[in-house]
Amino acid sequence: MSAKTTKRVKHIPQRTCVGCKQVLAKRTLIRIVCTPQGVRIDPTGKTAGRGAYLHNSRSCWEQGLKGALAHSLKIQLTSDDIDYLKSYLATLPENSPE
């Protein structure tokens, strides 16, 4: 018998942006995680806790802060959490990266 010479395709994890509901590669989205200290941005994507994903655009973040993010994390966002997320939102570009 001859050995197979086909290359193996690497699996790329897919996640859904809670703002616009678009499915993309996990690495292209920003993870927000619910920790005992509150909601935090997770740049590594490996922090323990329930997470949700958003694009790197203001429109998705604004949509997420209206309620989709809290629903995905299954929590009620506190005023401290909202202030923390809005401070990050201020650093994002106006237009979507597409």
N, CA, C and O of each residue as an XYZ file, in Angstrom:
392
protein
N       0.824     -1.185      0.000
C       0.000      0.000      0.000
C       0.869      1.250      0.000
O       1.958      1.263      0.575
N       0.391      2.270     -0.632
C       1.134      3.522     -0.656
C       0.626      4.459      0.441
O      -0.546      4.427      0.814
N       1.519      5.277      0.937
C       1.160      6.217      1.989
C       0.427      7.416      1.384
O       0.711      7.829      0.260
N      -0.510      7.959      2.139
C      -1.241      9.128      1.668
C      -0.337     10.361      1.775
O       0.393     10.526      2.752
N      -0.398     11.203      0.778
C       0.451     12.388      0.762
C      -0.355     13.681      0.920
O       0.153     14.767      0.638
N      -1.592     13.570      1.363
C      -2.399     14.781      1.534
C      -1.987     15.516      2.802
O      -1.654     14.910      3.820
N      -2.020     16.834      2.707
C      -1.682     17.648      3.876
C      -2.888     17.787      4.770
O      -4.027     17.829      4.307
N      -2.625     17.857      6.040
C      -3.677     18.013      7.022
C      -4.041     19.495      7.144
O      -3.157     20.345      7.246
N      -5.324     19.800      7.134
C      -5.781     21.174      7.252
C      -5.922     21.515      8.737
O      -6.596     20.810      9.489
N      -5.270     22.615      9.144
C      -5.327     23.028     10.545
C      -6.704     23.608     10.857
O      -7.233     24.423     10.101
N      -7.272     23.179     11.970
C      -8.573     23.661     12.417
C      -8.444     25.093     12.938
O      -7.569     25.384     13.754
N      -9.307     25.976     12.470
C      -9.331     27.362     12.935
C     -10.627     27.565     13.712
O     -11.712     27.479     13.137
N     -10.523     27.839     15.033
C     -11.741     28.036     15.826
C     -12.546     29.236     15.342
O     -11.978     30.280     15.021
N     -13.851     29.088     15.292
C     -14.754     30.141     14.845
C     -15.558     30.653     16.034
O     -15.955     29.870     16.897
N     -15.801     31.968     16.087
C     -16.615     32.576     17.128
C     -17.554     33.596     16.486
O     -17.305     34.067     15.377
N     -18.631     33.933     17.191
C     -19.622     34.867     16.694
C     -19.526     36.181     17.452
O     -19.495     36.197     18.682
N     -19.478     37.275     16.717
C     -19.494     38.614     17.309
C     -20.903     38.844     17.866
O     -21.883     38.692     17.137
N     -21.015     39.210     19.153
C     -22.342     39.410     19.742
C     -22.971     40.719     19.286
O     -24.165     40.934     19.492
N     -22.184     41.593     18.672
C     -22.718     42.859     18.178
C     -23.409     42.718     16.831
O     -24.536     43.182     16.656
N     -22.728     42.073     15.870
C     -23.277     41.988     14.512
C     -23.633     40.563     14.086
O     -24.161     40.358     12.993
N     -23.352     39.593     14.926
C     -23.674     38.175     14.678
C     -22.907     37.561     13.519
O     -23.343     36.557     12.955
N     -21.770     38.146     13.154
C     -20.939     37.603     12.080
C     -19.975     36.575     12.673
O     -19.389     36.806     13.730
N     -19.813     35.444     11.993
C     -18.920     34.385     12.438
C     -17.563     34.564     11.770
O     -17.464     34.632     10.545
N     -16.510     34.639     12.601
C     -15.148     34.828     12.110
C     -14.186     33.980     12.913
O     -14.571     33.331     13.886
N     -12.929     33.992     12.496
C     -11.893     33.285     13.234
C     -11.744     33.908     14.624
O     -11.830     35.126     14.781
N     -11.526     33.075     15.609
C     -11.425     33.506     16.997
C     -10.368     34.596     17.188
O     -10.583     35.530     17.960
N      -9.254     34.492     16.511
C      -8.146     35.436     16.670
C      -8.450     36.837     16.157
O      -7.767     37.789     16.533
N      -9.466     36.983     15.303
C      -9.785     38.297     14.750
C     -10.752     39.077     15.625
O     -11.028     40.243     15.343
N     -11.269     38.462     16.675
C     -12.237     39.106     17.560
C     -11.618     39.396     18.924
O     -10.602     38.804     19.289
N     -12.229     40.304     19.673
C     -11.781     40.658     21.010
C     -12.666     39.918     22.013
O     -13.892     39.971     21.918
N     -12.045     39.231     22.970
C     -12.798     38.464     23.961
C     -13.011     39.301     25.205
O     -12.080     39.925     25.716
N     -14.238     39.309     25.688
C     -14.584     39.924     26.959
C     -14.980     38.787     27.880
O     -15.799     37.942     27.518
N     -14.398     38.765     29.076
C     -14.616     37.652     29.984
C     -15.171     38.156     31.311
O     -14.816     39.238     31.779
N     -16.042     37.357     31.902
C     -16.619     37.658     33.202
C     -15.782     36.954     34.269
O     -15.725     35.725     34.311
N     -15.132     37.741     35.129
C     -14.299     37.208     36.199
C     -14.894     37.608     37.546
O     -15.797     38.443     37.586
N     -14.417     37.041     38.639
C     -14.905     37.478     39.960
C     -14.634     38.963     40.231
O     -15.329     39.579     41.039
N     -13.629     39.542     39.563
C     -13.314     40.961     39.736
C     -14.166     41.855     38.836
O     -14.090     43.079     38.938
N     -14.961     41.275     37.975
C     -15.797     42.026     37.055
C     -15.501     41.647     35.616
O     -14.766     40.695     35.354
N     -16.070     42.390     34.694
C     -15.869     42.135     33.270
C     -14.518     42.705     32.859
O     -14.181     43.832     33.221
N     -13.738     41.923     32.096
C     -12.409     42.345     31.664
C     -12.187     41.980     30.204
O     -12.794     41.041     29.689
N     -11.304     42.740     29.535
C     -10.856     42.421     28.187
C      -9.809     41.320     28.326
O      -8.929     41.405     29.182
N      -9.899     40.289     27.493
C      -8.974     39.158     27.554
C      -8.144     39.106     26.269
O      -8.567     38.492     25.289
N      -6.966     39.742     26.261
C      -6.156     39.753     25.040
C      -5.595     38.383     24.665
O      -5.326     38.131     23.490
N      -5.412     37.492     25.648
C      -4.854     36.168     25.351
C      -5.912     35.189     24.881
O      -5.599     34.235     24.169
N      -7.160     35.409     25.268
C      -8.235     34.489     24.904
C      -8.241     33.236     25.740
O      -8.909     32.263     25.390
N      -7.501     33.236     26.853
C      -7.376     32.028     27.662
C      -7.767     32.210     29.123
O      -7.678     31.262     29.903
N      -8.193     33.401     29.507
C      -8.581     33.644     30.891
C      -9.800     32.809     31.244
O     -10.727     32.682     30.444
N      -9.795     32.237     32.454
C     -10.907     31.412     32.902
C     -12.144     32.277     33.105
O     -12.057     33.394     33.615
N     -13.273     31.761     32.708
C     -14.534     32.466     32.875
C     -15.338     32.455     31.602
O     -14.838     32.115     30.529
N     -16.596     32.833     31.738
C     -17.484     32.875     30.575
C     -17.095     34.061     29.697
O     -16.901     35.170     30.194
N     -16.984     33.828     28.411
C     -16.539     34.873     27.503
C     -17.516     35.156     26.384
O     -18.378     34.340     26.061
N     -17.361     36.336     25.799
C     -18.127     36.749     24.624
C     -17.160     37.491     23.709
O     -16.131     37.990     24.164
N     -17.484     37.563     22.443
C     -16.570     38.131     21.448
C     -17.217     39.299     20.713
O     -18.416     39.295     20.431
N     -16.378     40.314     20.408
C     -16.809     41.483     19.651
C     -15.740     41.851     18.634
O     -14.552     41.604     18.843
N     -16.180     42.451     17.522
C     -15.249     42.990     16.524
C     -14.459     44.146     17.115
O     -14.766     44.643     18.199
N     -13.450     44.555     16.391
C     -12.652     45.714     16.761
C     -13.248     46.966     16.103
O     -12.536     47.710     15.429
N     -14.540     47.197     16.295
C     -15.198     48.369     15.717
C     -16.213     48.930     16.704
O     -16.812     48.197     17.491
N     -16.391     50.231     16.644
C     -17.303     50.896     17.580
C     -18.747     50.456     17.409
O     -19.475     50.323     18.393
N     -19.166     50.228     16.173
C     -20.564     49.862     15.948
C     -20.922     48.548     16.639
O     -22.005     48.427     17.212
N     -20.033     47.574     16.591
C     -20.287     46.292     17.258
C     -20.269     46.453     18.780
O     -21.077     45.845     19.481
N     -19.352     47.269     19.285
C     -19.273     47.492     20.739
C     -20.503     48.228     21.243
O     -21.038     47.893     22.300
N     -20.958     49.232     20.492
C     -22.158     49.962     20.906
C     -23.365     49.041     20.914
O     -24.193     49.112     21.822
N     -23.473     48.181     19.918
C     -24.574     47.214     19.864
C     -24.465     46.224     21.028
O     -25.469     45.883     21.652
N     -23.246     45.767     21.315
C     -23.042     44.830     22.410
C     -23.381     45.427     23.763
O     -23.941     44.744     24.621
N     -23.047     46.693     23.964
C     -23.322     47.344     25.245
C     -24.803     47.624     25.466
O     -25.223     47.883     26.593
N     -25.597     47.573     24.401
C     -27.044     47.771     24.542
C     -27.718     46.591     25.238
O     -28.855     46.715     25.693
N     -27.041     45.458     25.327
C     -27.643     44.331     26.022
C     -27.180     42.970     25.544
O     -27.284     41.989     26.280
N     -26.671     42.891     24.325
C     -26.256     41.601     23.781
C     -25.067     41.025     24.548
O     -24.981     39.810     24.731
N     -24.159     41.877     24.993
C     -22.985     41.413     25.730
C     -23.388     40.840     27.085
O     -22.934     39.760     27.463
N     -24.231     41.554     27.813
C     -24.699     41.071     29.119
C     -25.466     39.760     28.968
O     -25.344     38.862     29.800
N     -26.246     39.658     27.914
C     -27.008     38.430     27.670
C     -26.070     37.254     27.381
O     -26.293     36.148     27.874
N     -25.026     37.488     26.586
C     -24.075     36.427     26.252
C     -23.268     35.985     27.466
O     -22.968     34.802     27.627
N     -22.917     36.949     28.320
C     -22.147     36.617     29.524
C     -23.036     36.086     30.646
O     -22.535     35.578     31.649
N     -24.342     36.202     30.480
C     -25.325     35.759     31.470
C     -25.134     36.461     32.804
O     -25.187     35.843     33.867
N     -24.909     37.775     32.722
C     -24.762     38.596     33.925
C     -25.483     39.922     33.713
O     -25.940     40.226     32.611
N     -25.577     40.698     34.776
C     -26.050     42.074     34.704
C     -24.818     42.955     34.804
O     -24.102     42.891     35.803
N     -24.551     43.777     33.796
C     -23.376     44.637     33.812
C     -23.538     45.734     34.859
O     -24.563     46.415     34.896
N     -22.517     45.907     35.718
C     -22.534     46.975     36.715
C     -22.072     48.271     36.061
O     -21.578     48.261     34.933
N     -22.229     49.371     36.760
C     -21.787     50.662     36.219
C     -20.269     50.686     36.058
O     -19.761     51.318     35.131
N     -19.530     50.006     36.950
C     -18.078     49.915     36.817
C     -17.694     49.143     35.556
O     -16.766     49.528     34.845
N     -18.411     48.056     35.283
C     -18.153     47.266     34.079
C     -18.412     48.101     32.823
O     -17.620     48.072     31.882
N     -19.496     48.827     32.811
C     -19.847     49.644     31.649
C     -18.813     50.751     31.447
O     -18.421     51.032     30.314
N     -18.370     51.377     32.534
C     -17.337     52.417     32.428
C     -16.038     51.843     31.879
O     -15.386     52.467     31.042
N     -15.660     50.652     32.346
C     -14.438     49.985     31.878
C     -14.532     49.688     30.377
O     -13.588     49.940     29.629
N     -15.673     49.154     29.945
C     -15.858     48.814     28.532
C     -15.948     50.066     27.660
O     -15.450     50.065     26.534
N     -16.574     51.129     28.158
C     -16.659     52.369     27.387
C     -15.299     53.033     27.252
O     -15.034     53.688     26.244
N     -14.427     52.879     28.253
C     -13.083     53.439     28.127
C     -12.303     52.708     27.033
O     -11.510     53.322     26.319
N     -12.526     51.405     26.901
C     -11.894     50.661     25.809
C     -12.527     51.034     24.472
O     -11.840     51.143     23.457
N     -13.841     51.227     24.484
C     -14.565     51.612     23.271
C     -14.018     52.915     22.695
O     -13.970     53.075     21.475
N     -13.611     53.837     23.542
C     -13.095     55.129     23.080
C     -11.798     54.982     22.295
O     -11.456     55.869     21.513
N     -11.064     53.882     22.481
C      -9.802     53.679     21.768
C      -9.988     52.997     20.419
O      -9.032     52.890     19.650
N     -11.189     52.536     20.117
C     -11.439     51.795     18.883
C     -11.613     52.724     17.692
O     -12.018     53.875     17.855
N     -11.303     52.224     16.475
C     -11.499     53.051     15.278
C     -12.983     53.288     14.987
O     -13.838     52.497     15.386
N     -13.274     54.375     14.293
C     -14.650     54.724     13.953
C     -15.298     53.681     13.044
O     -16.421     53.247     13.299
N     -14.598     53.282     11.994
C     -15.150     52.347     11.012
C     -14.737     50.923     11.343
O     -13.750     50.689     12.041
N     -15.512     49.980     10.827
C     -15.174     48.569     11.020
C     -13.936     48.217     10.221
O     -13.682     48.848      9.194
N     -13.140     47.220     10.655
C     -11.900     46.882      9.996
C     -12.041     46.186      8.653
O     -11.036     46.004      7.966
N     -13.246     45.788      8.245
C     -13.413     45.070      6.988
C     -13.027     45.915      5.865
O     -13.099     45.484      4.714
